[in-house]
Amino acid sequence: MTHSSIIIQLIISICLLGTTSLFSIANAASLSLPPPKHPTEYEKNWSQHLIQDIKQDFTNYMHNDNLILLGDSFLMAGVLANTGLDRAFRDHWQTDIRTTTTDSILTVPKMTGGLSYYYAP
């Protein structure tokens, strides 16, 4: 046997031993769990919990800090849209940043919706 075949057999045996130990650990963990009790308290009163969840979501959304951030975002977008800054950004991108390399890198986001899913924090 050559060294490469010994190494391959060693790697295969290590992988097989590792997966069998993982399966035995997973089986042991799954056997010790108590059976689920259905319906749960949340499932019994799902309509009431749904209304509470919606109220909580709107409360978090309409929180002062979030509204201030939303207002600031609209303010900045308005300033950029109504001044020459948007043209300056566009021209800078087209002349100084955009190359064939950046075009090839950005083909995946273009295919998934034209950067509509990617936001900078």
C-alpha positions as CSV (number, residue, x, y, z in Angstrom):
1,M,0.0,0.0,0.0
2,T,1.1,3.5,-0.7
3,H,1.1,6.3,1.8
4,S,-1.9,8.1,0.1
5,S,-4.1,5.0,0.3
6,I,-3.2,4.5,4.0
7,I,-4.0,8.2,4.7
8,I,-7.3,7.9,2.8
9,Q,-8.3,4.7,4.8
10,L,-7.3,6.5,8.1
11,I,-9.5,9.5,7.2
12,I,-12.4,7.3,6.3
13,S,-12.2,5.3,9.5
14,I,-11.9,8.5,11.6
15,C,-15.0,9.9,9.8
16,L,-17.0,6.7,10.4
17,L,-16.0,6.6,14.0
18,G,-16.9,10.2,14.5
19,T,-20.4,9.8,12.9
20,T,-21.3,6.7,14.8
21,S,-20.4,8.4,18.1
22,L,-22.5,11.4,17.0
23,F,-25.5,9.1,16.2
24,S,-25.2,7.3,19.5
25,I,-25.1,10.7,21.4
26,A,-28.1,11.9,19.4
27,N,-30.1,8.8,20.1
28,A,-29.2,8.9,23.8
29,A,-30.3,12.5,24.0
30,S,-33.6,11.9,22.2
31,L,-34.5,9.0,24.4
32,S,-34.2,11.0,27.6
33,L,-36.6,13.7,26.5
34,P,-40.1,13.6,27.9
35,P,-42.9,13.2,25.4
36,P,-44.5,16.5,24.3
37,K,-47.8,17.5,25.8
38,H,-50.2,18.7,23.3
39,P,-52.0,21.0,23.1
40,T,-49.7,23.3,25.0
41,E,-51.0,26.4,26.8
42,Y,-50.0,28.5,23.8
43,E,-51.9,26.2,21.4
44,K,-55.0,26.1,23.6
45,N,-55.4,29.9,23.5
46,W,-53.8,30.6,20.2
47,S,-56.1,33.4,19.1
48,Q,-55.6,35.3,22.3
49,H,-51.8,34.8,22.1
50,L,-51.9,35.9,18.4
51,I,-53.6,39.2,19.3
52,Q,-51.1,39.7,22.2
53,D,-48.2,39.0,19.8
54,I,-49.5,41.5,17.2
55,K,-50.0,44.2,19.9
56,Q,-46.4,43.6,21.2
57,D,-45.0,43.8,17.7
58,F,-46.8,47.1,17.0
59,T,-45.7,48.4,20.4
60,N,-42.1,47.6,19.6
61,Y,-42.4,49.0,16.1
62,M,-43.9,52.3,17.3
63,H,-41.4,52.8,20.2
64,N,-39.9,56.3,20.3
65,D,-36.4,55.1,19.4
66,N,-37.6,53.2,16.4
67,L,-39.8,56.1,15.1
68,I,-36.9,58.5,15.5
69,L,-34.6,56.2,13.5
70,L,-37.3,55.8,10.8
71,G,-37.8,59.6,10.7
72,D,-34.0,60.2,10.4
73,S,-33.9,57.7,7.5
74,F,-36.7,59.5,5.6
75,L,-35.0,62.8,6.3
76,M,-31.7,61.6,4.9
77,A,-33.4,60.1,1.9
78,G,-35.2,63.3,1.2
79,V,-32.1,65.4,1.4
80,L,-30.2,63.0,-0.9
81,A,-33.1,62.9,-3.4
82,N,-33.7,66.7,-3.5
83,T,-30.2,67.9,-3.8
84,G,-27.3,67.1,-6.2
85,L,-25.8,64.6,-3.8
86,D,-27.5,61.7,-5.4
87,R,-26.0,62.6,-8.8
88,A,-22.6,63.0,-7.1
89,F,-22.8,59.5,-5.6
90,R,-24.0,58.1,-8.9
91,D,-21.2,59.7,-10.8
92,H,-18.6,58.7,-8.3
93,W,-19.8,55.1,-8.5
94,Q,-19.9,55.0,-12.2
95,T,-16.4,56.6,-12.8
96,D,-14.3,55.6,-9.8
97,I,-15.7,52.4,-8.2
98,R,-17.6,50.4,-10.9
99,T,-15.4,48.1,-12.9
100,T,-15.8,44.7,-14.6
101,T,-14.7,43.1,-11.4
102,T,-17.4,44.8,-9.3
103,D,-19.9,43.9,-12.0
104,S,-19.0,40.3,-11.8
105,I,-19.0,40.3,-8.0
106,L,-22.5,41.9,-7.9
107,T,-24.1,39.5,-10.4
108,V,-25.5,37.4,-7.6
109,P,-27.3,40.2,-5.8
110,K,-28.5,41.5,-9.1
111,M,-30.1,38.2,-9.9
112,T,-31.8,38.0,-6.4
113,G,-33.6,41.3,-6.8
114,G,-31.2,44.1,-7.6
115,L,-29.7,44.6,-4.1
116,S,-33.2,44.8,-2.6
117,Y,-32.3,42.3,0.1
118,Y,-29.0,43.7,1.2
119,Y,-29.0,46.6,3.7
120,A,-26.2,48.3,5.4
121,P,-26.7,48.9,9.1
